Amino acid sequence: MPNDQASPPPSIFYNSVYHHGVDEKRRVQIPAKWRPSESQSIQFTVILWPATASKGSYLLFLPPEPMQRLMSLITAMPYSDPKADSLRRLLGKNSDQVQVDKGGRICLPEMMAKGAGIDRESVLVGSWDRFEMWNPERYEAASKVDEALSSEAFKLI
C-alpha cells in the first residue's frame, strides 16, 4: 500500500562562516546550502540580540522549529512576573519576520541592521539549528571571546 503522506523536508543545518556584502536595499545573500528548496518557504524570525559585556549586538535568525521552542519558553513565563513582561516586550519590539527571496537573499529590517551595526558587509555564522549575522568588527571581537572560552565550552558536550 503506497504511503499517502509526504515525507518531511530534509533538515537544514546552519554551519560554517560566510562573508557577504549588503546591498543598498539591505539585502544579504544567504549561502545556498542554508536556503530552503523552491517547494519550501521558510519564514525566519530575526531578533536583534542585545550586546553583553563581551559581545556587541548581532542578528539572530530562527527558523520555525527553534522559534517555536523559544515561544514555548516565553508563553510559559508567568504574566505576573515583571521580568517576563519586560522580556516579552523586548523580544517583541526587537524582532521581525523575513523570508528568503527568489534570488536567495534576505532583506534586513532597517532598525535591526542599524542596531547590529551591519552596513555594507556582514558575517553569517552557522549555529546548527539557527544562524547569526554580525558586523565584521563585532564578530572578530566575539570570536576572540569564543576562543578564550573554547576549552571550557567543549566540556559541555
Sequence and secondary structure as in RCSB ss.txt:
>XXXX:A:sequence
MPNDQASPPPSIFYNSVYHHGVDEKRRVQIPAKWRPSESQSIQFTVILWPATASKGSYLLFLPPEPMQRLMSLIT
AMPYSDPKADSLRRLLGKNSDQVQVDKGGRICLPEMMAKGAGIDRESVLVGSWDRFEMWNPERYEAASKVDEALS
SEAFKLI
>XXXX:A:secstr
    S        B SEEEEEB TT EEE  GGGS  TT   EEEEEEE   SS   EEEEE HHHHHHHHHHHH
HS TT HHHHHHHHHHHHTEEEEE  TTSEEE  HHHHHHTT SSEEEEEE BSSEEEE HHHHHHHHHHHHHHH
HHHGGG 
